[in-house]
Amino acid sequence: MPSPYRAIFSAPGSREFSAAGFLGRMPLSMMGIGVVTMISQLTGRYGLAGALSATLAMAAAVMGPQVSRMVDRYGQRRVLRPVTLSAATAVAGLLVCAQQGLPDWTLFVFAAGAGCVPSVGSMVRARWAEIYRDSGRPLHTAYAWESIVDEVCFIFGPIVSIGLSTAWFPEAGPLLAGLFLVAGVFWLTSQRTTEPRPHPKEHHTGGSALRSSGLRVLVVTFVATGAIFGAVDVVTVAFAEERGHKAAASLVLAVYALGSCLAGAVFGLLHLRGKPSTRWLAGVCAMAVSMIPLQLAGSLPFLAVALFVAGLAIAPTMVTTMALVERHVPRTQLTEGMTWTSTGLAVGVALGSSAAGWVVDASGAGAGYAVPAVAGALAAAVALLGYRRLSEPAPTGGRGEHDRHLRTDGEHVA
């Protein structure tokens, strides 16, 4: 491991909570694509599969920030365990309904419950922020490392989920995802020494972290960015099936994540100067442009190469996003702020996967890649319009001003 990455793990307990976070995040890449594979295997209806995947994402979008707000106030262990058990129960109900061929509405009910999972990545990043809160370079490296972990999940998660559902039984992928969620969350919350100190309600400035205009720009942009990811997942499965190699979709999606993983590893080693907002804007625009070659895909090898190149822009943009969230959100609401960006992605994944499923059903997989292209153009447009807000100093409620306020008052200081 290169020295900057080795250095961040000198903090006691950091290896353990990062490993637990990896396990708990595997469902992020397994559940949605596992449901798409399961439903398409059982019914052959990509429209239904995309709609259920969208329901999972929308439920996570609605509940994720609320769960994280409670975590900021009451602590990770106290909140995450009951929420995780509830989500795991809903996953079990979804699998039973799908296997028994029960009415579609029952699938949507349990999919909504299964989507109410905690944002494990935000929980882990909050622990890194607690350790390196006043150290810019180590925190940049820690965020880069967690982006690498995210992409490793997306490399292996679809392979495992699609592979099990196609080679073993249709419900195998989502079933394993649920088991990973429970194991990862319970392992993470058993580690009390690195858990961020909760901030009771009276320590909060009031209201949601979304009061920050900078955070709102990030969230809205990530809605469009998430639509890219959701659409690419659904269309790639259909594209591979049209060519008689449905199981190969997991490998193609893994190549997409591999590009992001490699770019994130290099990005974490760099000591970049200049404004993070400028790097973020460049990353969003690069993701938009990278969707254009997908319109020319005529074979799986060409598609894999195009997605690898597209993946190079993802992790650096995500790392920069976390740095911008920390600049624009009070520390007492940091977990919630990070979760709002995940919420934007989740909403986008829901919209993108649903739209892509209907386009595939109506016009075929080739036409489906127009959905991520349109989403990329929207992401770039919103990023350009909101760039000035991210470039300005953190407004009232942002980290810097909020922390100065606490020091001036002489209260709430640990």
C-alpha positions as CSV (number, residue, x, y, z in Angstrom):
1,M,0.0,0.0,0.0
2,P,1.5,3.4,-0.9
3,S,2.7,5.5,2.1
4,P,-0.2,8.0,2.2
5,Y,-2.7,5.2,2.4
6,R,-0.5,3.4,5.0
7,A,-0.3,6.5,7.1
8,I,-4.0,7.0,7.5
9,F,-4.3,3.5,9.0
10,S,-1.9,4.3,11.8
11,A,-5.0,5.6,13.7
12,P,-6.2,2.9,16.2
13,G,-9.3,1.1,15.0
14,S,-9.2,2.5,11.4
15,R,-8.6,-0.8,9.7
16,E,-11.4,-2.5,11.5
17,F,-14.1,0.1,10.8
18,S,-13.0,0.5,7.2
19,A,-13.2,-3.3,6.7
20,A,-16.7,-3.4,8.4
21,G,-17.8,-0.6,6.1
22,F,-16.7,-2.5,3.1
23,L,-18.8,-5.5,4.0
24,G,-21.8,-3.3,4.9
25,R,-21.5,-1.5,1.6
26,M,-21.6,-4.5,-0.6
27,P,-25.4,-4.4,-0.8
28,L,-25.1,-1.0,-2.4
29,S,-23.8,-2.6,-5.6
30,M,-25.6,-6.0,-5.2
31,M,-29.2,-5.3,-4.2
32,G,-30.5,-3.1,-7.1
33,I,-28.8,-5.1,-9.9
34,G,-29.7,-8.4,-8.0
35,V,-33.4,-7.4,-8.0
36,V,-33.2,-6.5,-11.8
37,T,-31.6,-9.9,-12.5
38,M,-34.0,-11.8,-10.2
39,I,-37.2,-10.3,-11.7
40,S,-36.0,-10.5,-15.3
41,Q,-35.2,-14.2,-14.6
42,L,-38.5,-14.9,-13.1
43,T,-40.8,-12.8,-15.3
44,G,-38.8,-11.5,-18.3
45,R,-40.2,-8.0,-17.5
46,Y,-37.4,-5.4,-17.5
47,G,-40.0,-2.6,-16.9
48,L,-41.0,-4.2,-13.7
49,A,-37.4,-5.0,-12.7
50,G,-36.4,-1.3,-13.3
51,A,-39.4,0.0,-11.4
52,L,-38.6,-2.2,-8.4
53,S,-35.0,-1.1,-8.5
54,A,-36.2,2.4,-8.6
55,T,-38.4,1.8,-5.6
56,L,-35.5,0.5,-3.6
57,A,-33.5,3.6,-4.5
58,M,-36.3,6.0,-3.7
59,A,-36.9,4.4,-0.3
60,A,-33.3,4.9,0.5
61,A,-33.5,8.5,-0.7
62,V,-36.4,9.2,1.6
63,M,-35.2,7.4,4.7
64,G,-31.4,7.7,4.4
65,P,-31.1,11.4,5.5
66,Q,-33.6,10.9,8.3
67,V,-31.6,7.9,9.6
68,S,-28.4,9.9,9.4
69,R,-29.9,12.8,11.2
70,M,-30.8,10.5,14.1
71,V,-27.3,9.1,13.9
72,D,-25.8,12.6,14.3
73,R,-28.0,13.0,17.4
74,Y,-28.0,9.6,19.1
75,G,-25.0,7.7,17.7
76,Q,-24.4,5.0,15.2
77,R,-25.0,1.9,17.3
78,R,-28.2,3.1,18.8
79,V,-29.8,3.9,15.4
80,L,-28.3,1.6,12.8
81,R,-29.0,-1.8,14.4
82,P,-32.8,-1.6,14.5
83,V,-33.0,0.1,11.1
84,T,-30.8,-2.7,9.6
85,L,-32.9,-5.5,11.0
86,S,-36.0,-3.8,9.7
87,A,-34.5,-3.6,6.2
88,A,-33.3,-7.2,6.3
89,T,-36.8,-8.4,7.2
90,A,-38.2,-6.5,4.2
91,V,-35.6,-8.1,1.9
92,A,-36.8,-11.5,3.1
93,G,-40.4,-10.6,2.3
94,L,-39.5,-9.4,-1.2
95,L,-37.7,-12.6,-2.0
96,V,-40.6,-14.7,-0.8
97,C,-43.1,-12.7,-2.8
98,A,-41.0,-12.9,-6.0
99,Q,-40.4,-16.6,-5.6
100,Q,-44.1,-17.4,-5.0
101,G,-45.2,-15.2,-7.9
102,L,-47.4,-13.0,-5.7
103,P,-49.1,-9.8,-7.1
104,D,-46.8,-7.0,-8.2
105,W,-48.0,-4.6,-5.5
106,T,-46.6,-6.9,-2.8
107,L,-43.2,-6.7,-4.5
108,F,-43.3,-2.9,-4.3
109,V,-44.4,-2.9,-0.6
110,F,-41.4,-5.0,0.4
111,A,-39.0,-3.2,-2.0
112,A,-39.9,0.0,-0.3
113,G,-39.0,-1.5,3.1
114,A,-35.8,-3.1,1.8
115,G,-34.7,0.3,0.5
116,C,-34.7,1.8,4.0
117,V,-31.0,0.9,4.6
118,P,-28.5,3.1,6.4
119,S,-25.8,4.9,4.3
120,V,-22.9,2.8,5.6
121,G,-20.4,4.8,3.5
122,S,-21.4,8.0,5.2
123,M,-21.0,6.4,8.6
124,V,-17.5,5.3,7.8
125,R,-16.5,8.7,6.3
126,A,-17.8,10.4,9.4
127,R,-15.4,8.3,11.5
128,W,-12.5,9.4,9.2
129,A,-13.6,13.0,9.6
130,E,-13.7,12.6,13.4
131,I,-10.1,11.3,13.4
132,Y,-8.6,13.7,10.8
133,R,-11.0,16.7,11.2
134,D,-8.2,19.3,11.2
135,S,-5.8,17.5,8.8
136,G,-6.5,18.3,5.1
137,R,-4.1,15.9,3.4
138,P,-4.8,12.8,5.5
139,L,-8.6,13.4,5.2
140,H,-8.3,13.7,1.4
141,T,-6.5,10.4,1.3
142,A,-9.0,8.8,3.6
143,Y,-11.9,9.9,1.4
144,A,-10.0,8.6,-1.6
145,W,-9.5,5.3,0.1
146,E,-13.2,5.0,0.8
147,S,-14.0,5.8,-2.8
148,I,-11.7,3.0,-3.8
149,V,-13.6,0.7,-1.4
150,D,-16.9,1.8,-3.0
151,E,-15.5,0.9,-6.4
152,V,-14.2,-2.5,-5.2
153,C,-17.7,-3.1,-4.1
154,F,-19.0,-2.2,-7.5
155,I,-16.4,-4.4,-9.1
156,F,-17.2,-7.6,-7.2
157,G,-20.8,-6.9,-6.1
158,P,-22.5,-7.2,-9.5
159,I,-20.3,-10.2,-10.4
160,V,-21.4,-12.0,-7.3
161,S,-25.0,-10.9,-7.4
162,I,-25.7,-11.5,-11.1
163,G,-23.5,-14.7,-11.1
164,L,-25.4,-16.3,-8.2
165,S,-28.8,-15.3,-9.5
166,T,-28.1,-16.7,-13.0
167,A,-26.0,-19.8,-12.0
168,W,-27.7,-20.8,-8.7
169,F,-31.3,-19.5,-8.2
170,P,-32.8,-16.1,-9.0
171,E,-33.1,-14.9,-5.4
172,A,-29.5,-15.7,-4.5
173,G,-28.0,-12.3,-5.2
174,P,-30.4,-10.2,-3.2
175,L,-30.3,-12.8,-0.4
176,L,-26.6,-12.6,0.0
177,A,-26.7,-8.8,-0.2
178,G,-29.1,-8.8,2.8
179,L,-26.7,-11.0,4.8
180,F,-23.8,-8.7,4.0
181,L,-25.8,-5.7,5.2
182,V,-26.6,-7.2,8.6
183,A,-23.0,-8.6,9.2
184,G,-21.3,-5.3,8.1
185,V,-23.5,-3.0,10.2
186,F,-23.4,-5.1,13.3
187,W,-19.6,-5.4,13.0
188,L,-19.2,-1.6,12.5
189,T,-21.5,-0.6,15.4
190,S,-19.6,-3.0,17.7
191,Q,-16.6,-0.7,17.4
192,R,-17.4,2.0,20.0
193,T,-14.0,3.7,20.3
194,T,-14.0,5.2,16.8
195,E,-17.7,6.0,16.8
196,P,-18.2,9.8,16.3
197,R,-19.6,11.5,19.4
198,P,-23.4,12.1,19.0
199,H,-24.7,15.7,19.1
200,P,-27.9,16.0,21.1
201,K,-30.7,18.0,19.7
202,E,-29.9,21.1,21.7
203,H,-26.4,21.3,20.1
204,H,-27.8,21.5,16.6
205,T,-28.3,24.9,14.8
206,G,-31.8,23.7,13.8
207,G,-33.2,22.6,10.5
208,S,-31.8,20.3,7.9
209,A,-28.3,20.3,6.5
210,L,-30.0,21.2,3.2
211,R,-30.1,24.8,4.4
212,S,-26.6,25.1,2.8
213,S,-27.0,26.3,-0.8
214,G,-23.7,24.5,-1.7
215,L,-25.0,21.2,-0.5
216,R,-28.2,21.7,-2.5
217,V,-26.1,22.2,-5.7
218,L,-24.2,18.9,-5.0
219,V,-27.4,17.0,-4.3
220,V,-29.3,18.2,-7.4
221,T,-26.3,17.5,-9.6
222,F,-26.0,14.0,-8.1
223,V,-29.6,13.3,-9.0
224,A,-28.6,13.5,-12.6
225,T,-25.4,11.7,-12.0
226,G,-27.2,8.8,-10.2
227,A,-29.5,8.5,-13.3
228,I,-26.4,7.7,-15.3
229,F,-25.5,4.9,-13.0
230,G,-29.0,3.5,-12.7
231,A,-29.5,3.5,-16.5
232,V,-26.1,2.0,-17.3
233,D,-26.8,-0.9,-14.9
234,V,-30.2,-1.8,-16.4
235,V,-29.3,-1.3,-20.0
236,T,-26.0,-3.2,-19.7
237,V,-27.9,-6.3,-18.4
238,A,-30.3,-6.0,-21.3
239,F,-27.5,-5.4,-23.8
240,A,-25.7,-8.5,-22.7
241,E,-28.9,-10.6,-22.8
242,E,-29.7,-9.5,-26.4
243,R,-26.3,-10.9,-27.4
244,G,-26.8,-14.2,-25.6
245,H,-24.4,-13.5,-22.7
246,K,-26.5,-12.2,-19.9
247,A,-24.0,-13.3,-17.2
248,A,-21.3,-11.2,-18.9
249,A,-23.1,-8.1,-17.8
250,S,-21.5,-8.4,-14.4
251,L,-18.0,-8.4,-15.9
252,V,-18.8,-5.4,-18.1
253,L,-20.1,-3.5,-15.1
254,A,-17.0,-4.6,-13.1
255,V,-14.8,-3.0,-15.7
256,Y,-16.8,0.2,-15.3
257,A,-16.1,0.2,-11.6
258,L,-12.4,-0.8,-12.2
259,G,-11.8,2.4,-14.1
260,S,-13.2,4.4,-11.2
261,C,-11.2,2.4,-8.7
262,L,-7.8,3.0,-10.5
263,A,-8.5,6.7,-10.9
264,G,-9.4,7.0,-7.3
265,A,-6.3,5.3,-6.2
266,V,-4.1,7.7,-8.2
267,F,-6.2,10.7,-7.1
268,G,-5.6,9.9,-3.4
269,L,-1.8,10.1,-3.9
270,L,-2.0,13.5,-5.5
271,H,-1.5,16.8,-3.6
272,L,-3.6,19.0,-5.8
273,R,-3.8,22.8,-5.6
274,G,-6.6,25.1,-6.7
275,K,-10.2,25.1,-5.8
276,P,-12.0,21.8,-5.1
277,S,-15.1,23.3,-6.8
278,T,-13.2,23.6,-10.1
279,R,-12.0,20.0,-9.9
280,W,-15.6,18.9,-9.1
281,L,-17.0,20.7,-12.1
282,A,-14.4,19.2,-14.4
283,G,-15.3,15.8,-13.1
284,V,-19.0,16.1,-13.7
285,C,-18.5,17.4,-17.2
286,A,-16.1,14.5,-17.9
287,M,-18.7,12.0,-16.8
288,A,-21.2,13.6,-19.1
289,V,-18.9,13.5,-22.1
290,S,-18.0,9.8,-21.4
291,M,-21.6,8.8,-22.1
292,I,-21.3,9.7,-25.8
293,P,-19.3,6.7,-26.9
294,L,-21.9,4.3,-25.4
295,Q,-24.3,5.3,-28.2
296,L,-21.9,3.6,-30.7
297,A,-21.6,0.3,-28.7
298,G,-22.2,-2.7,-31.0
299,S,-20.5,-5.4,-29.0
300,L,-19.6,-6.3,-25.4
301,P,-15.9,-5.7,-25.8
302,F,-16.4,-2.2,-27.2
303,L,-18.9,-1.5,-24.4
304,A,-16.4,-2.7,-21.8
305,V,-13.7,-0.4,-23.1
306,A,-16.1,2.6,-23.3
307,L,-17.3,2.0,-19.7
308,F,-13.7,1.6,-18.4
309,V,-12.9,5.1,-19.8
310,A,-16.2,6.5,-18.5
311,G,-15.3,5.1,-15.0
312,L,-12.1,7.2,-14.8
313,A,-14.1,10.3,-13.9
314,I,-16.2,8.8,-11.1
315,A,-14.0,8.3,-8.0
316,P,-12.1,11.7,-8.3
317,T,-15.5,13.5,-8.5
318,M,-16.8,11.6,-5.5
319,V,-13.8,12.3,-3.4
320,T,-14.0,16.0,-4.2
321,T,-17.7,16.0,-3.4
322,M,-17.0,14.7,0.1
323,A,-14.5,17.5,0.6
324,L,-17.0,20.1,-0.5
325,V,-19.7,18.7,1.8
326,E,-17.4,19.0,4.7
327,R,-16.7,22.7,3.8
328,H,-20.4,23.6,3.4
329,V,-22.1,21.6,6.3
330,P,-21.7,22.0,10.1
331,R,-19.8,19.2,11.8
332,T,-22.9,18.5,13.9
333,Q,-24.7,17.5,10.7
334,L,-21.8,16.0,8.7
335,T,-23.3,12.5,8.5
336,E,-26.6,13.9,7.4
337,G,-24.8,16.1,4.8
338,M,-22.9,13.2,3.4
339,T,-26.0,11.1,3.2
340,W,-27.9,13.8,1.3
341,T,-25.4,13.4,-1.6
342,S,-26.0,9.7,-1.5
343,T,-29.7,10.5,-1.5
344,G,-29.3,12.5,-4.6
345,L,-27.5,9.6,-6.2
346,A,-30.3,7.2,-5.0
347,V,-33.0,9.4,-6.5
348,G,-31.1,9.5,-9.7
349,V,-30.6,5.8,-9.8
350,A,-34.3,5.3,-9.3
351,L,-35.2,7.6,-12.1
352,G,-32.5,6.3,-14.4
353,S,-33.1,2.6,-13.9
354,S,-36.9,3.1,-14.3
355,A,-36.6,5.2,-17.5
356,A,-34.0,2.8,-18.9
357,G,-36.2,-0.2,-18.2
358,W,-39.1,1.3,-20.1
359,V,-36.9,2.4,-23.0
360,V,-35.4,-1.1,-23.2
361,D,-38.9,-2.7,-23.2
362,A,-40.1,-0.4,-25.9
363,S,-37.1,0.0,-28.2
364,G,-34.3,-2.4,-27.2
365,A,-31.0,-2.1,-25.3
366,G,-29.3,-0.1,-28.0
367,A,-31.7,2.8,-27.6
368,G,-31.4,2.5,-23.8
369,Y,-28.0,4.1,-23.7
370,A,-29.6,7.4,-24.7
371,V,-30.9,7.7,-21.1
372,P,-27.4,8.0,-19.4
373,A,-26.4,10.4,-22.2
374,V,-29.3,12.7,-21.4
375,A,-28.7,12.4,-17.7
376,G,-25.0,13.3,-18.2
377,A,-26.0,16.5,-20.1
378,L,-28.4,17.5,-17.3
379,A,-25.7,16.9,-14.6
380,A,-23.2,19.1,-16.5
381,A,-25.8,21.8,-16.9
382,V,-26.8,21.9,-13.2
383,A,-23.1,21.8,-12.2
384,L,-22.3,24.8,-14.4
385,L,-25.3,26.8,-13.1
386,G,-24.4,26.1,-9.4
387,Y,-20.6,26.4,-9.7
388,R,-20.5,29.9,-8.2
389,R,-22.2,28.8,-5.0
390,L,-19.6,26.1,-4.5
391,S,-16.8,28.5,-5.2
392,E,-17.9,31.0,-2.6
393,P,-16.8,30.8,1.0
394,A,-19.1,28.5,3.1
395,P,-22.3,30.4,3.9
396,T,-24.0,30.6,7.3
397,G,-24.2,27.1,8.6
398,G,-21.1,25.9,6.8
399,R,-18.4,24.2,8.7
400,G,-15.9,27.0,9.0
401,E,-18.3,29.7,10.1
402,H,-20.2,27.3,12.3
403,D,-17.1,26.2,14.1
404,R,-15.9,29.8,14.6
405,H,-19.3,30.6,16.1
406,L,-19.0,27.8,18.6
407,R,-15.5,28.9,19.6
408,T,-16.7,32.5,20.0
409,D,-19.6,31.5,22.2
410,G,-17.4,29.3,24.3
411,E,-20.1,26.6,24.4
412,H,-20.6,23.2,22.8
413,V,-16.8,22.9,22.5
414,A,-15.5,19.5,23.4
